[in-house]
Amino acid sequence: MNEVTRALNDRASLLDQMQWIADPLADATVASMLGVWMPRVAGQSASDFLQANAEHWLRIRIANKLIAQWTTNGSLVNWQPKDDGQCSQHFAQVAGALERYVLDAQALAAWADGAKIARAESIFMEHGVLSCLLLFCASLPECYVLPDLSDVLHAAGQLEQHTEHRIRQTAAMIFPVMMQGGLTSLDGSGVAQVLKVRLIHAMIRNLILHGDPESVVLAMQSSNGENGGAIAALDIPVGSVDMFQTLFAHGWDIQRDQLPCNQEELAYTLLTFHYVFLRGMRTLGVGLRADDEDAYLHTWNAMAHLLGVRRELMPQTMSECEKLFAEMQARGRADAAKRPGDLDPRPKLGQALMKSMEDAIPIGLFKGIPSLLTKTLCGRTVASELGILGRASFASSVFYAVAMFLIRCIDTVLRFFIPQFSLSRMLGRVIGYHTMAKLLMDQTRPLKLPDQLLNQMREMIGQWSQDQANPAWVNRLEDRFTGNGNWAALMTQKR
């Protein structure tokens, strides 16, 4: 066996193990908050089963109120849960678990490099509009390629029925992490937001499995697989319960699908946020220098530590990212091929995501750009899996092909004279502007973030109003398709 084969086998073995590992700290926190779920008794209806666990739904509501108090990184220091006087019999149990969690989880890794993090923040400031566009047209689409991961999202109805809610939740984590001081300053909010997301992942696992993942796996192993490790789905009418109860009712086959939101899936999701972004920048012809790519990867790995991802699943270079990403996708596709009779949720999720972006674009000819750009950034295979091939009209497809060809030619020539010149960046900024305005900054559905953080976001978006790297005439052309003035103010006007 040569070294390459041995390395591949070792990594496959590692990833197999990671499917059975979740996040012990966050999982123990949720288990401590909620306690043991009441089992379903013979003949009990699904609605009665949910009602029998009423105390759990109450504790989840208390937890949501308490984590809303985590507004900045500084608010985590010596955090004391504030009781509003309601449900006091459950408050102490929930508050105590959260207090221990905050104390244990808030520290950056010892290896985190402040200088690299500061550089990554500057990169986000310089390319934030493209970052949002690549989130919509590359990171999120790639995130839905793994069948088990998309199945959890489908279960919660977060993309099929509430697409914009899912997008806004993702942005509500990315912006705080990448804004100045997001991970390193007491005034920043990145650490606070990541700890919320980490807890939500643990809550999803607990709800789907009806208990702490480690305990559920141990129970399955001790029974020698006699129960098959399956959690039966509950027959509940669609739309009759909230998202938490929907997850609880979903059902799960542990032996077949391993743990939901496991370490492999968490690591894959992180790759879609840093590797796929950097890959997309290269594809658009505005790739970063090698040291800048290194700083960006390092910062997201520092974030991954806060999210509970294991160090061995944090690739350090673009080459390592590419190999791990390809292997994870191949594993996911091979697993899906073993279950040909299963309903594939990915096309509905992909189509819902494209529709949300298309609705944000006012010019009919441009509405096909999101699906066409997704195909460019992610490849034909991903576009096919998401059911978006052929979604754009013939006119949009021709316009896109001609425009991309001309833009690449013009960029290539003019960069000999103006090194940072980029019409492709301008096109990305135009599409990014409209999608941000509709999906992130629409005041009819404001982002659920602390006021201080929202104000910081508006200030940063205002600074994106002009592309400092392009000549003034390109910015004037861009204004014709976006707006002349402060972008934050324009986006928050009634649309």
MILO-169196 format. One line per 10 residues: number of its first residue (from 1); their letters; for each residue x, y, z of C-alpha. Coordinates in nm, 3 decimals, always signed. Each point is the difference from the previous one (the first is absolute). Layout:
BEGIN
NUM = A = X:Y:Z | ...;
% end
This chain:
BEGIN
1 = MNEVTRALND = +0.000:+0.000:+0.000 | +0.156:+0.333:-0.105 | -0.003:+0.315:+0.215 | -0.281:+0.169:-0.198 | -0.230:-0.303:+0.036 | +0.083:-0.032:+0.369 | -0.077:+0.369:+0.058 | -0.335:-0.031:-0.179 | -0.092:-0.309:+0.201 | +0.099:+0.169:+0.325;
11 = RASLLDQMQW = -0.211:+0.304:-0.079 | -0.297:-0.213:-0.101 | +0.029:-0.182:+0.331 | +0.017:+0.333:+0.184 | -0.310:+0.132:-0.178 | -0.186:-0.323:+0.077 | +0.074:+0.058:+0.369 | -0.102:+0.367:-0.021 | -0.350:-0.100:-0.114 | -0.052:-0.147:+0.348;
21 = IADPLADATV = +0.138:+0.299:+0.188 | -0.192:+0.322:+0.054 | +0.085:+0.268:+0.259 | +0.026:-0.136:+0.355 | +0.006:+0.342:+0.171 | -0.304:+0.147:-0.179 | -0.187:-0.331:+0.004 | +0.051:-0.037:+0.375 | -0.123:+0.358:+0.046 | -0.323:-0.064:-0.188;
31 = ASMLGVWMPR = -0.054:-0.333:+0.175 | +0.045:+0.173:+0.336 | -0.243:+0.277:-0.100 | -0.275:-0.222:-0.132 | +0.034:-0.315:+0.207 | -0.128:-0.341:-0.113 | -0.281:-0.013:-0.255 | -0.315:-0.187:+0.096 | -0.026:-0.322:-0.208 | -0.297:-0.060:-0.223;
41 = VAGQSASDFL = -0.240:-0.257:+0.142 | -0.198:-0.250:-0.203 | -0.308:+0.147:-0.162 | +0.100:+0.359:+0.076 | -0.074:+0.246:-0.280 | +0.275:+0.223:-0.139 | -0.163:+0.316:+0.137 | -0.037:-0.156:+0.346 | +0.364:-0.108:-0.014 | +0.104:+0.358:-0.070;
51 = QANAEHWLRI = -0.221:+0.123:+0.282 | +0.151:-0.254:+0.240 | +0.332:+0.178:-0.053 | -0.143:+0.349:+0.056 | +0.269:+0.083:+0.256 | +0.268:-0.047:-0.265 | -0.163:+0.253:-0.236 | -0.019:+0.242:+0.291 | +0.369:-0.043:+0.080 | +0.091:+0.061:-0.365;
61 = RIANKLIAQW = -0.189:+0.331:+0.013 | +0.185:+0.097:+0.319 | +0.333:-0.088:-0.164 | -0.081:+0.215:-0.304 | -0.074:+0.297:+0.224 | +0.322:-0.046:+0.194 | +0.235:-0.035:-0.300 | -0.150:+0.321:-0.138 | +0.190:+0.168:+0.285 | +0.328:-0.089:-0.176;
71 = TTNGSLVNWQ = +0.026:+0.322:-0.200 | +0.378:+0.055:-0.009 | +0.310:-0.198:+0.085 | +0.033:+0.215:+0.309 | -0.347:-0.104:+0.115 | +0.129:-0.358:+0.031 | +0.262:+0.097:+0.257 | -0.136:-0.082:+0.347 | -0.347:-0.044:-0.156 | -0.281:-0.033:+0.252;
81 = PKDDGQCSQH = -0.337:-0.120:-0.136 | -0.278:+0.251:+0.062 | -0.332:-0.148:+0.115 | -0.313:+0.176:-0.128 | -0.198:-0.164:+0.278 | -0.183:-0.243:-0.226 | +0.022:-0.380:+0.022 | +0.230:+0.021:+0.300 | -0.029:-0.373:+0.066 | +0.194:-0.066:-0.323;
91 = FAQVAGALER = +0.221:+0.309:-0.007 | +0.273:-0.127:+0.232 | +0.049:-0.322:-0.199 | +0.031:+0.181:-0.333 | +0.201:+0.294:+0.132 | +0.252:-0.216:+0.184 | +0.076:-0.207:-0.310 | +0.042:+0.310:-0.217 | +0.222:+0.171:+0.254 | +0.240:-0.295:+0.003;
101 = YVLDAQALAA = -0.007:-0.017:-0.381 | +0.093:+0.367:-0.042 | +0.284:-0.033:+0.249 | +0.147:-0.303:-0.181 | -0.059:+0.097:-0.364 | +0.082:+0.370:-0.043 | +0.383:-0.009:-0.022 | +0.182:+0.017:-0.333 | +0.241:-0.283:-0.074 | +0.354:+0.052:+0.130;
111 = WADGAKIARA = +0.128:-0.028:-0.359 | -0.221:+0.280:-0.134 | +0.211:+0.275:-0.163 | -0.137:+0.350:+0.058 | +0.191:+0.149:-0.293 | -0.143:-0.254:-0.244 | -0.349:+0.056:+0.137 | +0.038:+0.376:-0.044 | +0.112:-0.050:-0.362 | -0.299:-0.226:-0.071;
121 = ESIFMEHGVL = -0.230:+0.272:+0.138 | +0.157:+0.249:-0.242 | -0.053:-0.244:-0.289 | -0.367:-0.030:+0.092 | -0.025:+0.378:+0.014 | +0.156:+0.027:-0.346 | -0.201:-0.282:-0.161 | -0.310:-0.022:+0.218 | -0.248:+0.047:-0.285 | +0.154:-0.287:-0.194;
131 = SCLLLFCASL = +0.008:-0.202:+0.321 | -0.378:+0.034:+0.027 | -0.048:-0.088:-0.366 | +0.220:-0.307:+0.037 | -0.193:-0.097:+0.312 | -0.322:+0.000:-0.204 | +0.136:-0.155:-0.321 | +0.275:-0.234:+0.124 | +0.024:-0.063:+0.374 | -0.366:-0.074:+0.067;
141 = PECYVLPDLS = -0.049:-0.208:-0.319 | +0.307:-0.211:+0.084 | -0.129:-0.037:+0.355 | -0.308:-0.184:-0.128 | +0.195:-0.260:-0.199 | +0.036:-0.242:+0.293 | -0.331:-0.190:+0.021 | -0.005:-0.040:+0.380 | +0.076:+0.368:+0.053 | -0.268:+0.112:-0.243;
151 = DVLHAAGQLE = -0.242:-0.244:+0.161 | +0.030:+0.180:+0.335 | -0.064:+0.336:-0.167 | -0.292:-0.148:-0.188 | -0.140:-0.136:+0.326 | +0.005:+0.343:+0.159 | -0.158:+0.155:-0.310 | +0.271:+0.262:+0.006 | +0.075:+0.014:-0.369 | -0.300:-0.146:-0.169;
161 = QHTEHRIRQT = -0.255:+0.211:+0.189 | +0.212:+0.266:+0.170 | +0.292:+0.054:-0.236 | +0.070:+0.358:+0.095 | -0.008:-0.089:+0.371 | +0.281:-0.251:-0.053 | +0.205:+0.247:-0.205 | -0.042:+0.272:+0.262 | +0.097:-0.237:+0.279 | +0.321:-0.089:-0.183;
171 = AAMIFPVMMQ = +0.083:+0.365:-0.064 | -0.074:+0.077:+0.365 | +0.299:-0.220:+0.087 | +0.237:+0.092:-0.285 | -0.021:+0.378:+0.040 | +0.074:+0.007:+0.375 | +0.293:-0.241:-0.043 | +0.164:+0.189:-0.287 | -0.062:+0.359:+0.110 | +0.282:+0.188:+0.172;
181 = GGLTSLDGSG = +0.068:-0.151:+0.343 | -0.267:-0.264:-0.050 | +0.203:-0.275:+0.163 | +0.257:+0.202:+0.193 | -0.171:+0.304:+0.151 | -0.236:+0.027:+0.296 | -0.206:+0.241:-0.213 | -0.020:-0.257:-0.280 | -0.281:-0.255:-0.026 | +0.152:-0.290:-0.191;
191 = VAQVLKVRLI = +0.068:-0.225:+0.298 | -0.348:+0.062:+0.143 | -0.171:-0.083:-0.330 | +0.210:-0.315:-0.058 | -0.082:-0.133:+0.348 | -0.370:+0.046:-0.079 | +0.036:-0.194:-0.327 | +0.196:-0.275:+0.175 | -0.278:-0.039:+0.253 | -0.262:-0.008:-0.277;
201 = HAMIRNLILH = +0.186:-0.288:-0.167 | -0.007:-0.191:+0.329 | -0.369:+0.078:+0.039 | -0.069:-0.140:-0.348 | +0.183:-0.322:+0.085 | -0.184:-0.039:+0.332 | -0.340:+0.061:-0.159 | +0.050:-0.238:-0.293 | +0.146:-0.277:+0.218 | -0.232:+0.061:+0.297;
211 = GDPESVVLAM = +0.298:+0.027:+0.229 | +0.373:+0.052:+0.043 | +0.182:-0.147:-0.305 | +0.260:-0.186:+0.206 | -0.266:-0.162:+0.217 | -0.211:-0.095:-0.302 | +0.299:-0.163:-0.174 | +0.097:-0.189:+0.317 | -0.356:-0.126:+0.038 | +0.001:-0.120:-0.359;
221 = QSSNGENGGA = +0.332:-0.179:+0.046 | -0.107:-0.163:+0.327 | -0.312:-0.139:-0.167 | +0.223:-0.163:-0.267 | -0.197:+0.183:-0.268 | -0.325:-0.182:+0.088 | -0.199:+0.322:-0.034 | +0.190:+0.092:-0.317 | +0.096:+0.335:+0.152 | -0.305:+0.157:-0.159;
231 = IAALDIPVGS = -0.205:+0.288:+0.144 | -0.347:-0.028:-0.147 | -0.148:+0.301:-0.177 | -0.318:+0.152:+0.143 | -0.305:+0.045:-0.218 | -0.063:+0.373:+0.040 | -0.172:+0.224:-0.258 | +0.243:+0.233:-0.178 | -0.009:+0.350:+0.147 | -0.183:-0.103:+0.316;
241 = VDMFQTLFAH = +0.306:+0.029:+0.227 | +0.305:+0.226:+0.036 | +0.349:-0.071:-0.131 | +0.116:-0.169:+0.323 | -0.294:-0.239:+0.004 | +0.046:-0.063:-0.372 | +0.355:-0.118:+0.066 | -0.117:-0.213:+0.293 | -0.258:-0.165:-0.227 | +0.237:-0.058:-0.293;
251 = GWDIQRDQLP = +0.134:-0.344:+0.089 | +0.355:-0.125:-0.059 | +0.180:-0.325:-0.083 | +0.324:+0.018:+0.195 | +0.155:-0.319:-0.137 | -0.053:+0.118:-0.356 | +0.055:+0.377:+0.034 | +0.218:+0.023:+0.313 | -0.038:+0.317:+0.211 | -0.169:+0.311:-0.142;
261 = CNQEELAYTL = +0.227:+0.307:-0.011 | +0.300:-0.222:+0.073 | +0.365:+0.108:-0.012 | +0.042:-0.087:-0.368 | -0.304:+0.208:-0.095 | +0.110:+0.292:+0.219 | +0.346:-0.003:-0.160 | -0.155:-0.019:-0.349 | -0.224:+0.299:+0.073 | +0.303:+0.203:+0.110;
271 = LTFHYVFLRG = +0.175:-0.089:-0.327 | -0.293:+0.148:-0.191 | +0.052:+0.329:+0.183 | +0.376:+0.044:-0.042 | +0.132:-0.235:-0.270 | -0.298:+0.043:-0.234 | +0.018:+0.379:+0.042 | +0.371:+0.009:-0.086 | -0.052:-0.243:-0.289 | -0.282:+0.219:-0.127;
281 = MRTLGVGLRA = +0.221:+0.310:+0.010 | +0.251:-0.185:-0.215 | -0.273:-0.106:-0.243 | -0.120:+0.359:-0.035 | +0.354:+0.112:-0.079 | +0.047:+0.201:+0.320 | +0.189:-0.257:+0.206 | +0.200:+0.103:+0.306 | +0.372:-0.026:+0.067 | +0.117:-0.325:+0.161;
291 = DDEDAYLHTW = +0.069:+0.168:+0.336 | -0.347:+0.157:-0.002 | -0.160:-0.336:-0.073 | +0.200:-0.144:+0.289 | -0.125:+0.274:+0.235 | -0.360:-0.057:-0.108 | +0.022:-0.377:+0.055 | +0.167:+0.052:+0.338 | -0.275:+0.233:+0.119 | -0.274:-0.243:-0.093;
301 = NAMAHLLGVR = +0.189:-0.279:+0.173 | +0.012:+0.219:+0.312 | -0.376:+0.037:-0.035 | -0.033:-0.378:-0.052 | +0.168:-0.057:+0.336 | -0.268:+0.214:+0.166 | -0.263:-0.197:-0.191 | +0.128:-0.328:+0.145 | +0.169:-0.140:-0.313 | +0.295:-0.228:+0.072;
311 = RELMPQTMSE = +0.348:+0.120:-0.094 | +0.075:-0.297:-0.227 | -0.290:+0.111:-0.223 | +0.144:+0.349:-0.060 | +0.211:+0.002:-0.321 | +0.271:+0.265:-0.002 | +0.051:+0.064:-0.374 | -0.214:+0.032:-0.311 | +0.148:-0.325:-0.132 | -0.098:-0.185:+0.318;
321 = CEKLFAEMQA = -0.346:+0.159:-0.015 | -0.049:-0.108:-0.361 | +0.088:-0.362:+0.075 | -0.214:-0.023:+0.314 | -0.296:+0.174:-0.165 | +0.008:-0.231:-0.303 | +0.025:-0.307:+0.221 | -0.291:+0.107:+0.221 | -0.221:+0.064:-0.303 | +0.095:-0.335:-0.153;
331 = RGRADAAKRP = -0.091:-0.175:+0.326 | -0.334:+0.179:+0.014 | -0.085:-0.091:-0.359 | +0.104:-0.361:+0.048 | -0.223:-0.020:+0.307 | -0.293:+0.148:-0.193 | +0.051:-0.254:-0.280 | -0.059:-0.280:+0.251 | -0.352:+0.132:+0.063 | -0.154:+0.046:-0.346;
341 = GDLDPRPKLG = -0.355:-0.023:+0.130 | +0.033:+0.288:+0.246 | -0.159:+0.335:-0.074 | +0.281:+0.241:-0.090 | -0.062:+0.339:+0.168 | +0.280:+0.179:-0.185 | -0.186:+0.113:-0.316 | -0.276:+0.169:+0.199 | +0.256:+0.172:+0.221 | +0.211:+0.115:-0.294;
351 = QALMKSMEDA = -0.300:+0.130:-0.194 | -0.131:+0.186:+0.303 | +0.338:+0.167:+0.048 | +0.015:+0.106:-0.366 | -0.354:+0.139:+0.009 | +0.081:+0.219:+0.299 | +0.294:+0.152:-0.186 | -0.194:+0.038:-0.325 | -0.276:+0.187:+0.185 | +0.262:+0.247:+0.126;
361 = IPIGLFKGIP = +0.114:+0.098:-0.352 | -0.217:+0.268:-0.164 | +0.117:-0.045:-0.363 | -0.155:-0.299:-0.175 | +0.302:-0.079:-0.217 | +0.218:-0.019:+0.312 | -0.226:-0.239:+0.192 | +0.171:-0.304:-0.147 | +0.341:+0.109:+0.128 | -0.023:-0.167:+0.347;
371 = SLLTKTLCGR = -0.050:-0.351:-0.141 | +0.252:+0.058:-0.281 | +0.257:+0.142:+0.240 | -0.059:-0.292:+0.239 | +0.076:-0.239:-0.285 | +0.320:+0.195:-0.079 | +0.115:+0.006:+0.362 | -0.106:-0.349:+0.109 | +0.005:-0.200:-0.322 | -0.258:-0.183:-0.207;
381 = TVASELGILG = -0.024:-0.298:+0.237 | -0.105:+0.214:+0.296 | -0.242:+0.199:-0.216 | -0.157:-0.328:-0.115 | -0.029:-0.135:+0.355 | -0.175:+0.321:+0.106 | -0.237:-0.016:-0.294 | +0.093:+0.340:-0.143 | +0.139:-0.098:-0.342 | -0.210:+0.163:-0.270;
391 = RASFASSVFY = -0.169:+0.231:+0.250 | +0.117:+0.317:-0.178 | -0.174:+0.111:-0.317 | +0.172:-0.032:-0.338 | +0.039:+0.379:-0.020 | +0.156:+0.014:+0.349 | +0.236:-0.283:-0.085 | +0.119:+0.168:-0.321 | +0.037:+0.337:+0.175 | +0.198:-0.160:+0.284;
401 = AVAMFLIRCI = +0.234:-0.191:-0.231 | +0.072:+0.304:-0.219 | +0.038:+0.233:+0.298 | +0.241:-0.233:+0.182 | +0.212:-0.043:-0.313 | +0.020:+0.374:-0.067 | +0.064:+0.083:+0.366 | +0.289:-0.247:+0.020 | +0.152:+0.142:-0.319 | -0.032:+0.361:+0.118;
411 = DTVLRFFIPQ = +0.135:-0.083:+0.346 | +0.301:-0.182:-0.145 | +0.094:+0.293:-0.225 | -0.063:+0.288:+0.240 | +0.180:-0.162:+0.292 | +0.326:+0.060:-0.187 | -0.066:+0.371:+0.061 | -0.220:-0.005:+0.315 | +0.106:-0.308:+0.202 | -0.310:-0.018:+0.223;
421 = FSLSRMLGRV = -0.253:+0.082:-0.272 | -0.289:-0.250:-0.014 | -0.332:+0.012:-0.181 | -0.071:-0.348:+0.135 | +0.026:+0.144:+0.351 | -0.239:+0.276:-0.101 | -0.255:-0.253:-0.131 | +0.034:-0.197:+0.323 | -0.052:+0.316:+0.204 | -0.316:+0.087:-0.195;
431 = IGYHTMAKLL = -0.156:-0.343:+0.056 | +0.128:-0.001:+0.358 | -0.158:+0.339:+0.067 | -0.348:-0.110:-0.104 | +0.015:-0.335:+0.178 | +0.125:+0.165:+0.321 | -0.273:+0.263:-0.019 | -0.273:-0.261:-0.036 | +0.132:-0.287:+0.209 | +0.196:+0.172:+0.277;
441 = MDQTRPLKLP = -0.100:+0.363:+0.041 | -0.375:-0.004:-0.074 | -0.151:+0.186:+0.298 | -0.327:-0.192:-0.021 | +0.201:-0.300:+0.130 | +0.292:+0.151:+0.193 | +0.297:-0.211:+0.099 | -0.035:-0.124:+0.356 | +0.322:+0.151:+0.128 | +0.083:+0.241:+0.286;
451 = DQLLNQMREM = -0.046:+0.366:-0.095 | +0.371:+0.073:+0.047 | +0.091:-0.274:-0.249 | -0.263:+0.109:-0.251 | +0.139:+0.353:+0.011 | +0.351:-0.135:-0.063 | -0.130:-0.200:-0.296 | -0.172:+0.305:-0.149 | +0.318:+0.204:+0.040 | +0.206:-0.267:-0.175;
461 = IGQWSQDQAN = -0.249:-0.041:-0.286 | +0.005:+0.378:-0.040 | +0.375:-0.021:-0.054 | -0.060:-0.253:-0.279 | -0.187:+0.262:-0.203 | +0.305:+0.071:-0.217 | +0.256:-0.249:-0.129 | +0.330:+0.168:+0.087 | +0.195:-0.230:-0.233 | -0.191:+0.094:-0.317;
471 = PAWVNRLEDR = +0.016:+0.332:-0.189 | -0.269:+0.263:+0.060 | -0.168:-0.067:-0.337 | -0.054:-0.367:+0.094 | -0.157:+0.107:+0.330 | -0.230:+0.241:-0.186 | -0.106:-0.285:-0.228 | -0.057:-0.219:+0.305 | -0.220:+0.271:+0.157 | -0.239:-0.025:-0.294;
481 = FTGNGNWAAL = -0.081:-0.358:+0.101 | +0.011:+0.047:+0.378 | -0.048:+0.351:+0.128 | +0.190:+0.323:+0.044 | +0.074:+0.058:+0.365 | +0.044:-0.190:+0.324 | -0.092:-0.364:-0.063 | -0.115:-0.060:+0.357 | -0.247:+0.287:-0.025 | -0.119:-0.109:-0.347;
491 = MTQKR = -0.048:-0.362:+0.109 | -0.204:+0.088:+0.307 | -0.242:+0.220:-0.192 | -0.343:-0.154:-0.051 | +0.022:-0.223:-0.305;
% end
